[in-house]
Structures are given as structure tokens and as C-alpha cells.
Amino acid sequence: MQKILIKSFHGLEDVVAEDARAFGAQEVAIGRRSVSALGDLQTIYRLNYESRTALSVLVEIKTGKLRDESSLYKLVQEIQWYEHFDVSKTFRIDAVCFGDLFTNSLYVAQLCKDAIVDQFRARLGRRPNVSRDPNVRINVFINQQKCIISMDTSGASLFKRGYRFHTGEAPLNEVLASGMIRLTGWQGQTP
């Protein structure tokens, strides 16, 4: 079982928690715009494929307490990145930080990127490239001194599932629409 975090819109946490339980997640806990749980690979796949109310599914790979910039670099370096993706793949760091220790998420992403490419360069003599549309997405969340590093198993947000080629001027996000319908309790038996 792996610790997973399912991101959602504010107000849809209960619906996402229902999905998580239905797809086999255990120890489901509701957070702020998210649901945490324990799940196996099948649960992760089902959440990504079947949930209509989740934005993305993250799998936690490392946590730690930070003191300064060097402790973040060291924490990222402790992960054996070659076990998670090949040097030929592109990657991206999505960082979110709250607190006084780190105030700039772009700086956090850059520091984490440096730690990853330095590890690949030291081990293989070459490094993976960074991309806006990557093969691998890494999520770094810092709240005060606590840091959680996760792999994003969803890729692009789940509402971008590739079936919609044209949009209207003001489309309603599919995740939000699905969640609103679920919150009404409508089961589809009546108009």
C-alpha cells in the first residue's frame, strides 16, 4: 500500500472520498481540496481512469523536515530517481510552498530540478531534460518545515482526458460539473 493524495476542487472532497473508498482505498481522510488515503496500484489506476471528480492522483515517495535550502536539496537527492524514470524522459517539478522558510515556488522547483539532474549527471554522465509537457511530473509540497515529494500519476489534470477537441467560450470544468451533480444526489433515473 502506498500513501496517495487525490487533489480536488474545494467542496468536492466528500465526493472524492466516496470514489476513493469505492475504488479500494483505505484509511481515507479528507483534507483541504484533497483526500489522502492508502492504496495499491489497482486503486491508483482506477482513480485515474474512473474518477470523474478528481483532478490528479499523487503518490508520496519521500517526506522530510527542512531547515534550509541545503536540507531540501539533500532530501531530493536521497531519492533514487533512476528507479522512478529513465534519463531519456523529460520531467517537470510542480512546487507549492507555504511558510517563511520558502516563499517562492519557482525557486523551490529550480532547486529540486538541480538536485535531480545533478544525481543523474553524477551517476550516468548525462541528465534528463525539463519540459512544460513532460513524461514525468513531480510534485513538491512544503508547509512551513514539512516537505512532501510525490509523483503525479495522472500527468495532465484529469479533466483533460483528450476527448474534447473544441470548447465553448465559457465551458464548465468537467470535474466541477460531475461533482456538482454528485452532490445533488441525482442517480440518473429521472430527468
VEXPA-222143 format. One record per residue: residue in one letter; residue number from 1; x, y, z of N, C-alpha, C in turn; chain. Coordinates in nm, 4 decimals, m for minus. Each point is the difference from the previous one (the first is absolute). Example, Ala and Ser with C-alpha at 12.3 -4.5 7.8 and 13.67 -1.06 7.14 Angstrom:
2
{'A' 1 {1.3190 m0.5690 0.7800} {m0.0890 0.1190 0.0000} {0.0900 0.1200 0.0000} 'A'}
{'S' 2 {m0.0350 0.1050 m0.0720} {0.0820 0.1190 0.0060} {m0.0770 0.1090 0.0730} 'A'}
This chain:
191
{'M' 1 {0.0845 m0.1188 0.0000} {m0.0845 0.1188 0.0000} {0.0884 0.1244 0.0000} 'A'}
{'Q' 2 {m0.0409 0.0941 m0.0816} {0.0725 0.1256 m0.0100} {m0.0875 0.1138 0.0479} 'A'}
{'K' 3 {0.0643 0.1037 0.0538} {m0.0750 0.1167 0.0420} {m0.0294 0.0836 m0.1240} 'A'}
{'I' 4 {m0.1280 0.0299 m0.0205} {m0.0399 0.0775 m0.1171} {m0.0740 0.1257 0.0437} 'A'}
{'L' 5 {0.0071 0.1004 m0.0844} {m0.0724 0.1242 0.0213} {m0.0781 0.0280 m0.1270} 'A'}
{'I' 6 {m0.1297 0.0174 0.0151} {m0.0879 0.0258 m0.1135} {m0.0417 0.1462 0.0081} 'A'}
{'K' 7 {0.0386 0.0776 m0.0992} {m0.0320 0.1425 m0.0014} {m0.1387 0.0216 m0.0592} 'A'}
{'S' 8 {m0.0714 0.0981 0.0568} {m0.1357 0.0285 m0.0463} {m0.0297 0.1486 0.0150} 'A'}
{'F' 9 {m0.1191 0.0392 m0.0443} {m0.0467 0.1360 0.0223} {m0.0541 0.0117 0.1419} 'A'}
{'H' 10 {0.0043 0.1219 0.0541} {m0.0588 0.0282 0.1309} {m0.1492 m0.0346 m0.0038} 'A'}
{'G' 11 {m0.0463 m0.0725 0.0981} {m0.1411 m0.0368 0.0083} {m0.0297 m0.1383 m0.0557} 'A'}
{'L' 12 {0.0934 m0.0580 m0.0746} {m0.0216 m0.1336 m0.0573} {0.0762 m0.1095 0.0753} 'A'}
{'E' 13 {0.0599 0.0337 0.1120} {0.0818 m0.0967 0.0733} {m0.0796 m0.1239 0.0417} 'A'}
{'D' 14 {m0.1257 0.0177 0.0449} {m0.0809 m0.1152 0.0423} {m0.0281 m0.0950 m0.1169} 'A'}
{'V' 15 {m0.0259 0.0562 m0.1163} {m0.0284 m0.0808 m0.1187} {0.1259 m0.0756 m0.0428} 'A'}
{'V' 16 {0.1139 0.0658 0.0045} {0.1269 m0.0650 m0.0347} {0.0305 m0.1117 0.0999} 'A'}
{'A' 17 {m0.0284 0.0235 0.1267} {0.0216 m0.1034 0.1019} {m0.0884 m0.1222 m0.0277} 'A'}
{'E' 18 {m0.1250 0.0228 m0.0426} {m0.0888 m0.1114 m0.0388} {0.0622 m0.0808 m0.1134} 'A'}
{'D' 19 {0.0500 0.0710 m0.1023} {0.0658 m0.0677 m0.1122} {0.1188 m0.0820 0.0491} 'A'}
{'A' 20 {0.0820 0.0598 0.0836} {0.1193 m0.0687 0.0494} {m0.0379 m0.1296 0.0709} 'A'}
{'R' 21 {m0.1003 0.0066 0.0860} {m0.0441 m0.1215 0.0702} {m0.0549 m0.1032 m0.0979} 'A'}
{'A' 22 {m0.0795 0.0455 m0.0971} {m0.0603 m0.0909 m0.0981} {0.1069 m0.0686 m0.0850} 'A'}
{'F' 23 {0.1119 0.0656 m0.0210} {0.1057 m0.0568 m0.0833} {0.1051 m0.0748 0.0811} 'A'}
{'G' 24 {m0.0252 m0.0201 0.1295} {0.0867 m0.0850 0.0808} {0.0969 0.0698 0.0928} 'A'}
{'A' 25 {m0.0044 0.1319 0.0098} {0.0914 0.0715 0.0894} {m0.0363 m0.0265 0.1458} 'A'}
{'Q' 26 {0.1003 0.0029 0.0844} {m0.0196 m0.0210 0.1429} {0.0512 0.1217 0.0758} 'A'}
{'E' 27 {m0.0429 0.0115 0.1248} {0.0399 0.1112 0.0866} {m0.0198 0.1343 m0.0700} 'A'}
{'V' 28 {m0.1171 0.0183 m0.0564} {m0.0342 0.1210 m0.0749} {m0.0221 0.1155 0.0976} 'A'}
{'A' 29 {0.0680 0.1115 m0.0262} {m0.0133 0.1188 0.0848} {m0.0186 0.1223 m0.0885} 'A'}
{'I' 30 {m0.0954 0.0825 0.0370} {m0.0305 0.1202 m0.0779} {0.0884 0.1145 0.0465} 'A'}
{'G' 31 {0.0593 0.0680 m0.0970} {0.0835 0.1159 0.0275} {m0.0564 0.1221 m0.0689} 'A'}
{'R' 32 {0.0819 0.1006 m0.0124} {m0.0401 0.1235 m0.0675} {0.0273 m0.0150 m0.1486} 'A'}
{'R' 33 {m0.1078 m0.0045 m0.0800} {0.0078 m0.0196 m0.1448} {0.0739 m0.1284 m0.0362} 'A'}
{'S' 34 {m0.0077 m0.0986 0.0884} {0.0684 m0.1273 m0.0257} {m0.0546 m0.1094 0.0904} 'A'}
{'V' 35 {0.0345 m0.1220 m0.0377} {m0.0329 m0.1180 0.0804} {0.1264 m0.0839 0.0050} 'A'}
{'S' 36 {0.0398 m0.0419 0.1196} {0.1153 m0.0889 0.0126} {m0.0500 m0.1390 0.0323} 'A'}
{'A' 37 {0.0772 m0.1000 m0.0403} {m0.0417 m0.1385 0.0218} {0.1196 m0.0914 m0.0209} 'A'}
{'L' 38 {m0.0226 m0.1274 0.0285} {0.0954 m0.1037 m0.0361} {m0.0623 m0.0794 m0.1126} 'A'}
{'G' 39 {0.0812 m0.0331 m0.1007} {m0.0537 m0.0749 m0.1121} {0.1073 m0.0788 m0.0716} 'A'}
{'D' 40 {m0.0422 m0.1054 m0.0654} {0.0933 m0.0789 m0.0807} {m0.0020 0.0521 m0.1430} 'A'}
{'L' 41 {0.0764 m0.0643 m0.0865} {0.0106 0.0444 m0.1384} {m0.1350 m0.0037 m0.0710} 'A'}
{'Q' 42 {m0.0817 m0.1018 0.0290} {m0.1320 m0.0086 m0.0627} {m0.0870 0.1189 0.0405} 'A'}
{'T' 43 {0.0056 0.0390 0.1263} {m0.0769 0.1157 0.0476} {0.0451 0.1270 m0.0715} 'A'}
{'I' 44 {0.1303 0.0158 m0.0163} {0.0540 0.1184 m0.0676} {m0.0478 0.0040 m0.1449} 'A'}
{'Y' 45 {0.0074 m0.1151 m0.0688} {m0.0480 m0.0059 m0.1383} {m0.1492 0.0318 m0.0080} 'A'}
{'R' 46 {m0.0785 m0.0585 0.0902} {m0.1450 0.0229 m0.0045} {m0.0343 0.1459 0.0273} 'A'}
{'L' 47 {0.0681 0.0621 0.0941} {m0.0249 0.1422 0.0265} {0.0304 0.0837 m0.1234} 'A'}
{'N' 48 {0.1107 m0.0290 m0.0655} {0.0361 0.0750 m0.1206} {m0.0955 m0.0259 m0.1151} 'A'}
{'Y' 49 {m0.0471 m0.1208 m0.0120} {m0.0819 m0.0365 m0.1152} {m0.1495 0.0243 0.0217} 'A'}
{'E' 50 {m0.0484 m0.0271 0.1216} {m0.1447 0.0010 0.0228} {m0.0552 0.1194 0.0775} 'A'}
{'S' 51 {0.0825 0.0654 0.0801} {m0.0526 0.1106 0.0788} {m0.0330 0.1178 m0.0899} 'A'}
{'R' 52 {m0.1175 0.0553 0.0180} {m0.0416 0.1174 m0.0759} {0.0068 0.1265 0.0842} 'A'}
{'T' 53 {0.0501 m0.0132 0.1242} {0.0038 0.1154 0.0891} {0.1407 0.0330 0.0493} 'A'}
{'A' 54 {0.0993 m0.0790 m0.0362} {0.1382 0.0262 0.0409} {0.0707 0.0835 m0.1064} 'A'}
{'L' 55 {0.0891 0.0864 0.0446} {0.0818 0.0784 m0.0920} {0.1305 m0.0720 m0.0336} 'A'}
{'S' 56 {0.0604 m0.0632 0.1006} {0.1220 m0.0772 m0.0219} {0.0233 m0.0911 0.1196} 'A'}
{'V' 57 {0.0837 m0.1016 m0.0229} {0.0311 m0.0991 0.1029} {0.1513 m0.0011 0.0184} 'A'}
{'L' 58 {0.0439 0.0325 0.1206} {0.1423 0.0043 0.0324} {0.0370 m0.1176 0.0891} 'A'}
{'V' 59 {0.1190 m0.0553 m0.0229} {0.0522 m0.1074 0.0849} {0.1210 0.0550 0.0736} 'A'}
{'E' 60 {m0.0080 m0.0019 0.1315} {0.1078 0.0532 0.0829} {0.1232 m0.0898 m0.0102} 'A'}
{'I' 61 {0.1169 0.0620 m0.0230} {0.1226 m0.0795 m0.0047} {0.0997 0.0379 0.1093} 'A'}
{'K' 62 {m0.0123 0.1200 0.0569} {0.0936 0.0398 0.1049} {m0.0570 0.1165 0.0781} 'A'}
{'T' 63 {0.0222 m0.0016 0.1309} {m0.0365 0.1134 0.0846} {0.1205 0.0346 0.0868} 'A'}
{'G' 64 {0.0034 0.1209 0.0466} {0.1088 0.0393 0.0884} {m0.0237 0.1366 0.0591} 'A'}
{'K' 65 {0.0831 0.0322 0.0962} {m0.0056 0.1297 0.0658} {0.1165 0.0839 m0.0521} 'A'}
{'L' 66 {m0.0302 0.1233 m0.0349} {0.0999 0.0882 m0.0590} {0.0494 0.1031 0.1005} 'A'}
{'R' 67 {0.1286 0.0341 m0.0127} {0.0587 0.1064 0.0815} {0.0400 0.1190 m0.0865} 'A'}
{'D' 68 {0.0419 m0.0331 m0.1245} {0.0501 0.1034 m0.0901} {0.0029 m0.0563 m0.1421} 'A'}
{'E' 69 {0.0592 0.0755 m0.0911} {0.0067 m0.0421 m0.1398} {0.0761 m0.1308 m0.0177} 'A'}
{'S' 70 {0.1125 m0.0131 0.0711} {0.0817 m0.1209 m0.0161} {m0.0734 m0.1250 0.0493} 'A'}
{'S' 71 {m0.0875 0.0144 0.0987} {m0.0755 m0.1173 0.0470} {m0.1036 m0.0435 m0.1032} 'A'}
{'L' 72 {m0.0559 0.0953 m0.0765} {m0.0916 m0.0364 m0.1088} {0.0769 m0.0720 m0.1101} 'A'}
{'Y' 73 {0.1141 0.0549 m0.0394} {0.0839 m0.0620 m0.1028} {0.0368 m0.1423 0.0416} 'A'}
{'K' 74 {0.0412 m0.0166 0.1247} {0.0401 m0.1317 0.0515} {m0.1183 m0.0971 0.0008} 'A'}
{'L' 75 {m0.1181 0.0476 0.0414} {m0.1190 m0.0858 0.0024} {m0.0331 m0.0510 m0.1392} 'A'}
{'V' 76 {0.0055 0.0880 m0.0990} {m0.0278 m0.0401 m0.1383} {0.1071 m0.0973 m0.0490} 'A'}
{'Q' 77 {0.1241 0.0221 0.0372} {0.1104 m0.0882 m0.0407} {m0.0100 m0.1399 0.0615} 'A'}
{'E' 78 {m0.0676 m0.0137 0.1132} {m0.0142 m0.1314 0.0651} {m0.0875 m0.0956 m0.0804} 'A'}
{'I' 79 {m0.0801 0.0524 m0.0901} {m0.0863 m0.0831 m0.0845} {0.0823 m0.0540 m0.1162} 'A'}
{'Q' 80 {m0.0099 m0.1280 m0.0264} {0.0706 m0.0608 m0.1127} {m0.0841 0.0235 m0.1256} 'A'}
{'W' 81 {0.0205 0.1137 m0.0644} {m0.0852 0.0414 m0.1111} {0.0059 m0.0947 m0.1181} 'A'}
{'Y' 82 {0.1127 m0.0649 m0.0218} {0.0117 m0.0952 m0.1110} {m0.0947 m0.1182 0.0167} 'A'}
{'E' 83 {m0.0495 m0.0237 0.1208} {m0.0991 m0.1054 0.0220} {m0.1405 0.0462 m0.0398} 'A'}
{'H' 84 {m0.0193 0.1296 m0.0113} {m0.1316 0.0560 m0.0304} {m0.0170 0.0382 m0.1469} 'A'}
{'F' 85 {0.1094 0.0403 m0.0646} {m0.0080 0.0307 m0.1430} {0.1378 m0.0038 m0.0637} 'A'}
{'D' 86 {m0.0016 m0.0226 m0.1294} {0.1218 m0.0132 m0.0791} {0.0540 0.1377 m0.0388} 'A'}
{'V' 87 {0.1307 0.0086 m0.0174} {0.0651 0.1253 m0.0360} {m0.0500 0.0544 m0.1338} 'A'}
{'S' 88 {m0.0538 m0.0850 m0.0849} {m0.0513 0.0452 m0.1302} {m0.1370 0.0672 0.0105} 'A'}
{'K' 89 {m0.0650 m0.0093 0.1146} {m0.1317 0.0606 0.0201} {0.0130 0.1461 0.0415} 'A'}
{'T' 90 {m0.1018 0.0774 m0.0303} {m0.0046 0.1386 0.0459} {m0.0784 0.0062 0.1306} 'A'}
{'F' 91 {0.0258 0.1038 0.0789} {m0.0718 0.0134 0.1265} {m0.0314 0.1459 0.0288} 'A'}
{'R' 92 {m0.0858 0.0167 0.1002} {m0.0425 0.1324 0.0432} {m0.0221 m0.0050 0.1501} 'A'}
{'I' 93 {0.0333 0.1069 0.0677} {m0.0242 0.0129 0.1440} {m0.1133 0.0996 0.0194} 'A'}
{'D' 94 {m0.1059 m0.0428 0.0660} {m0.1073 0.0898 0.0420} {0.0168 0.0208 0.1496} 'A'}
{'A' 95 {0.0314 0.1214 0.0413} {0.0277 0.0281 0.1408} {m0.1042 0.0942 0.0584} 'A'}
{'V' 96 {m0.0338 m0.0280 0.1246} {m0.0894 0.0862 0.0776} {0.0650 0.0171 0.1357} 'A'}
{'C' 97 {0.0114 0.1239 0.0472} {0.0627 0.0199 0.1306} {m0.0766 0.1033 0.0822} 'A'}
{'F' 98 {m0.0096 m0.0304 0.1283} {m0.0630 0.0885 0.0976} {0.0966 0.0156 0.1168} 'A'}
{'G' 99 {0.0102 0.1181 0.0529} {0.0847 0.0213 0.1176} {0.1115 0.0980 m0.0268} 'A'}
{'D' 100 {0.0853 0.0172 0.0993} {0.1073 0.0984 m0.0062} {0.1294 m0.0555 m0.0589} 'A'}
{'L' 101 {0.0187 m0.1321 0.0069} {0.1251 m0.0600 m0.0464} {0.0168 0.0154 m0.1507} 'A'}
{'F' 102 {m0.1050 m0.0330 m0.0758} {m0.0005 0.0173 m0.1451} {m0.1231 0.0804 m0.0378} 'A'}
{'T' 103 {0.0192 0.1040 m0.0769} {m0.1125 0.0851 m0.0397} {m0.0188 0.0049 m0.1503} 'A'}
{'N' 104 {0.0924 m0.0578 m0.0756} {m0.0065 0.0057 m0.1451} {m0.0036 m0.1420 m0.0567} 'A'}
{'S' 105 {m0.1144 m0.0407 m0.0527} {m0.0153 m0.1368 m0.0505} {0.0874 m0.0252 m0.1233} 'A'}
{'L' 106 {0.0266 0.1022 m0.0789} {0.0883 m0.0173 m0.1158} {0.1424 m0.0307 0.0439} 'A'}
{'Y' 107 {0.0443 0.0641 0.1074} {0.1328 m0.0278 0.0540} {0.0069 m0.1425 0.0539} 'A'}
{'V' 108 {m0.1045 m0.0430 0.0697} {m0.0055 m0.1372 0.0519} {0.0082 m0.1003 m0.1149} 'A'}
{'A' 109 {m0.0755 0.0244 m0.1061} {0.0033 m0.0891 m0.1167} {0.1394 m0.0047 m0.0616} 'A'}
{'Q' 110 {0.0650 0.1141 m0.0105} {0.1352 0.0064 m0.0574} {0.1006 m0.0765 0.0861} 'A'}
{'L' 111 {m0.0083 0.0166 0.1306} {0.0908 m0.0691 0.0914} {m0.0196 m0.1518 m0.0076} 'A'}
{'C' 112 {m0.1243 m0.0438 m0.0063} {m0.0299 m0.1430 m0.0118} {0.0465 m0.0544 m0.1345} 'A'}
{'K' 113 {m0.0203 0.0773 m0.1057} {0.0474 m0.0398 m0.1326} {0.1505 m0.0191 0.0008} 'A'}
{'D' 114 {0.0716 0.0936 0.0628} {0.1460 m0.0101 0.0081} {0.0427 m0.1276 0.0719} 'A'}
{'A' 115 {m0.0671 m0.0337 0.1089} {0.0344 m0.1208 0.0749} {m0.0200 m0.1256 m0.0844} 'A'}
{'I' 116 {m0.1080 m0.0025 m0.0770} {m0.0297 m0.1169 m0.0844} {0.1010 m0.0125 m0.1133} 'A'}
{'V' 117 {0.0241 0.1082 m0.0734} {0.0923 m0.0097 m0.1135} {0.1433 m0.0225 0.0468} 'A'}
{'D' 118 {0.0381 0.0546 0.1153} {0.1338 m0.0256 0.0537} {0.0177 m0.1477 0.0319} 'A'}
{'Q' 119 {m0.1051 m0.0629 0.0537} {0.0086 m0.1429 0.0307} {0.0149 m0.0834 m0.1273} 'A'}
{'F' 120 {m0.0792 0.0294 m0.1021} {0.0116 m0.0727 m0.1272} {0.1374 0.0220 m0.0629} 'A'}
{'R' 121 {0.0473 0.1241 0.0015} {0.1298 0.0322 m0.0612} {0.1132 m0.0740 0.0729} 'A'}
{'A' 122 {m0.0062 m0.0057 0.1333} {0.1033 m0.0694 0.0771} {m0.0033 m0.1507 m0.0255} 'A'}
{'R' 123 {m0.1189 m0.0554 m0.0176} {m0.0143 m0.1452 m0.0175} {0.0220 m0.0441 m0.1449} 'A'}
{'L' 124 {m0.0540 0.0772 m0.0963} {0.0001 m0.0444 m0.1394} {0.0818 0.0882 m0.0946} 'A'}
{'G' 125 {0.0449 0.1154 0.0479} {0.0745 0.0898 m0.0859} {m0.0876 0.0845 m0.0913} 'A'}
{'R' 126 {m0.1296 m0.0125 0.0107} {m0.0940 0.0828 m0.0754} {m0.1247 0.0219 0.0847} 'A'}
{'R' 127 {m0.0849 0.0893 m0.0453} {m0.1151 0.0383 0.0819} {m0.1281 0.0003 m0.0812} 'A'}
{'P' 128 {m0.1156 m0.0176 0.0676} {m0.1286 0.0135 m0.0692} {m0.0313 0.1474 m0.0215} 'A'}
{'N' 129 {m0.0839 0.0277 m0.0970} {m0.0395 0.1376 m0.0296} {m0.1305 0.0355 0.0700} 'A'}
{'V' 130 {m0.0170 0.1275 0.0218} {m0.1230 0.0545 0.0580} {m0.0907 0.0401 m0.1158} 'A'}
{'S' 131 {m0.1315 m0.0188 0.0174} {m0.0951 0.0337 m0.1054} {m0.1293 0.0527 0.0612} 'A'}
{'R' 132 {m0.0683 0.0847 m0.0749} {m0.1330 0.0466 0.0438} {m0.1044 m0.1093 m0.0177} 'A'}
{'D' 133 {0.0229 m0.0884 m0.0946} {m0.0886 m0.1143 m0.0247} {0.0830 m0.1273 0.0198} 'A'}
{'P' 134 {0.0274 m0.0379 0.1260} {0.0981 m0.1038 0.0293} {m0.0559 m0.1424 m0.0026} 'A'}
{'N' 135 {0.0930 m0.0954 0.0010} {m0.0359 m0.1405 0.0200} {m0.0293 m0.0268 0.1472} 'A'}
{'V' 136 {0.0702 0.0697 0.0884} {m0.0090 m0.0235 0.1447} {m0.0251 0.1327 0.0703} 'A'}
{'R' 137 {m0.1007 m0.0001 0.0886} {m0.0285 0.1186 0.0815} {0.0301 m0.0321 0.1452} 'A'}
{'I' 138 {0.0744 0.0899 0.0626} {0.0373 m0.0150 0.1407} {m0.0624 0.1160 0.0758} 'A'}
{'N' 139 {m0.0623 m0.0305 0.1122} {m0.0666 0.1004 0.0805} {0.0775 0.0188 0.1298} 'A'}
{'V' 140 {0.0339 0.1237 0.0328} {0.0679 0.0320 0.1254} {m0.0895 0.0952 0.0777} 'A'}
{'F' 141 {m0.0394 m0.0426 0.1195} {m0.0892 0.0788 0.0849} {0.0736 0.0302 0.1293} 'A'}
{'I' 142 {0.0153 0.1288 0.0308} {0.0675 0.0415 0.1230} {m0.0964 0.0843 0.0813} 'A'}
{'N' 143 {m0.0242 m0.0428 0.1240} {m0.0823 0.0754 0.0939} {0.0850 0.0235 0.1235} 'A'}
{'Q' 144 {0.0415 0.1238 0.0191} {0.0947 0.0379 0.1051} {0.1298 m0.0791 m0.0209} 'A'}
{'Q' 145 {0.0298 m0.0962 0.0872} {0.1241 m0.0772 m0.0128} {m0.0233 m0.1418 m0.0525} 'A'}
{'K' 146 {m0.1255 m0.0388 m0.0197} {m0.0306 m0.1343 m0.0469} {m0.0034 m0.0023 m0.1529} 'A'}
{'C' 147 {0.0668 m0.0990 m0.0575} {0.0054 m0.0136 m0.1453} {m0.0509 m0.1371 m0.0405} 'A'}
{'I' 148 {m0.0862 m0.0042 m0.0998} {m0.0507 m0.1253 m0.0567} {0.0333 0.0011 m0.1491} 'A'}
{'I' 149 {0.0709 m0.1028 m0.0445} {0.0350 m0.0144 m0.1411} {m0.0798 m0.1168 m0.0557} 'A'}
{'S' 150 {m0.0713 0.0239 m0.1090} {m0.0897 m0.1002 m0.0571} {0.0182 m0.0090 m0.1505} 'A'}
{'M' 151 {m0.0367 m0.1149 m0.0537} {m0.0072 m0.0187 m0.1448} {m0.1456 0.0194 m0.0391} 'A'}
{'D' 152 {m0.0243 0.0774 m0.1034} {m0.1344 0.0211 m0.0517} {m0.0300 m0.1110 m0.0987} 'A'}
{'T' 153 {m0.0934 m0.0888 0.0361} {m0.0323 m0.1149 m0.0862} {m0.0985 0.0359 m0.1099} 'A'}
{'S' 154 {m0.0547 0.1207 0.0048} {m0.1041 0.0385 m0.0955} {0.0532 0.0685 m0.1247} 'A'}
{'G' 155 {0.1179 0.0571 0.0086} {0.0476 0.0816 m0.1119} {m0.0748 0.1314 0.0015} 'A'}
{'A' 156 {m0.0559 0.0381 m0.1113} {m0.0815 0.1217 m0.0035} {m0.1236 m0.0211 0.0866} 'A'}
{'S' 157 {m0.0618 0.1081 0.0438} {m0.1198 m0.0116 0.0839} {m0.1020 m0.0939 m0.0635} 'A'}
{'L' 158 {m0.0707 m0.0732 0.0845} {m0.0903 m0.1037 m0.0497} {m0.1171 0.0540 m0.0813} 'A'}
{'F' 159 {m0.0315 0.1280 0.0124} {m0.1084 0.0515 m0.0850} {0.0475 0.0177 m0.1442} 'A'}
{'K' 160 {0.1284 m0.0140 m0.0229} {0.0551 0.0076 m0.1362} {0.0232 m0.1411 m0.0530} 'A'}
{'R' 161 {m0.1043 m0.0759 m0.0119} {0.0132 m0.1410 m0.0380} {0.0124 m0.0215 m0.1490} 'A'}
{'G' 162 {0.0010 0.1046 m0.0795} {0.0278 m0.0127 m0.1417} {m0.1187 m0.0249 m0.0902} 'A'}
{'Y' 163 {m0.1221 m0.0003 0.0520} {m0.1156 m0.0273 m0.0845} {m0.0623 0.1275 m0.0542} 'A'}
{'R' 164 {0.0351 0.1135 0.0568} {m0.0625 0.1254 m0.0405} {0.0994 0.0782 m0.0859} 'A'}
{'F' 165 {m0.0380 0.0245 m0.1242} {0.0890 0.0700 m0.0909} {m0.0335 0.1483 m0.0123} 'A'}
{'H' 166 {m0.1259 0.0365 0.0194} {m0.0421 0.1385 m0.0097} {m0.0772 0.0375 0.1255} 'A'}
{'T' 167 {0.0193 0.1216 0.0453} {m0.0709 0.0464 0.1187} {m0.0827 0.1228 m0.0345} 'A'}
{'G' 168 {m0.0972 0.0250 0.0831} {m0.0794 0.1217 m0.0144} {0.0740 0.1163 0.0628} 'A'}
{'E' 169 {m0.0664 0.1151 0.0041} {0.0654 0.1187 0.0548} {0.0219 m0.0099 0.1505} 'A'}
{'A' 170 {m0.0931 m0.0622 0.0715} {0.0128 m0.0109 0.1457} {m0.0425 m0.1397 0.0438} 'A'}
{'P' 171 {0.0786 m0.1015 m0.0309} {m0.0394 m0.1359 0.0371} {0.0123 m0.0226 0.1503} 'A'}
{'L' 172 {m0.0844 m0.0831 0.0522} {0.0068 m0.0384 0.1399} {0.0945 m0.1185 0.0099} 'A'}
{'N' 173 {0.0958 0.0075 0.0868} {0.0952 m0.1080 0.0196} {m0.0756 m0.1295 0.0281} 'A'}
{'E' 174 {0.0359 m0.1079 m0.0683} {m0.0718 m0.1278 0.0122} {0.0053 m0.0571 0.1412} 'A'}
{'V' 175 {0.1125 0.0169 0.0683} {0.0124 m0.0489 0.1377} {m0.0974 0.0749 0.0905} 'A'}
{'L' 176 {m0.0062 0.1295 m0.0151} {m0.0915 0.0808 0.0795} {m0.1452 m0.0350 m0.0310} 'A'}
{'A' 177 {m0.0335 m0.0147 m0.1280} {m0.1372 m0.0352 m0.0389} {m0.0396 m0.1362 0.0563} 'A'}
{'S' 178 {0.0875 m0.0976 m0.0133} {m0.0286 m0.1338 0.0516} {m0.0180 0.0025 0.1519} 'A'}
{'G' 179 {0.0868 0.0737 0.0680} {m0.0114 0.0105 0.1454} {m0.1276 0.0673 0.0438} 'A'}
{'M' 180 {m0.0418 0.1045 m0.0711} {m0.1248 0.0685 0.0339} {m0.1194 m0.0934 m0.0166} 'A'}
{'I' 181 {0.0000 m0.0783 m0.1074} {m0.1091 m0.0963 m0.0207} {0.0004 m0.1048 0.1104} 'A'}
{'R' 182 {0.1188 m0.0499 0.0357} {0.0088 m0.1004 0.1070} {m0.0493 0.0560 0.1330} 'A'}
{'L' 183 {0.0284 0.1269 0.0263} {m0.0436 0.0609 0.1260} {m0.1516 0.0129 0.0090} 'A'}
{'T' 184 {m0.0696 0.0067 m0.1134} {m0.1461 0.0087 0.0030} {m0.0643 m0.1331 0.0366} 'A'}
{'G' 185 {0.0765 m0.1087 m0.0153} {m0.0558 m0.1324 0.0280} {m0.0730 m0.0620 m0.1182} 'A'}
{'W' 186 {m0.0002 0.0672 m0.1125} {m0.0687 m0.0510 m0.1184} {0.0655 m0.1286 m0.0483} 'A'}
{'Q' 187 {m0.0811 m0.1026 m0.0260} {0.0493 m0.1310 m0.0410} {m0.0228 m0.0306 m0.1479} 'A'}
{'G' 188 {m0.0610 0.0903 m0.0730} {m0.0214 m0.0192 m0.1426} {m0.1297 m0.0685 m0.0361} 'A'}
{'Q' 189 {m0.0853 m0.0323 0.0981} {m0.1254 m0.0685 m0.0302} {m0.1114 0.0952 m0.0438} 'A'}
{'T' 190 {0.0155 0.1286 0.0296} {m0.1020 0.0974 m0.0351} {0.0644 0.1182 m0.0718} 'A'}
{'P' 191 {m0.0784 0.0724 m0.0789} {0.0564 0.1198 m0.0665} {0.0390 0.1052 0.1041} 'A'}
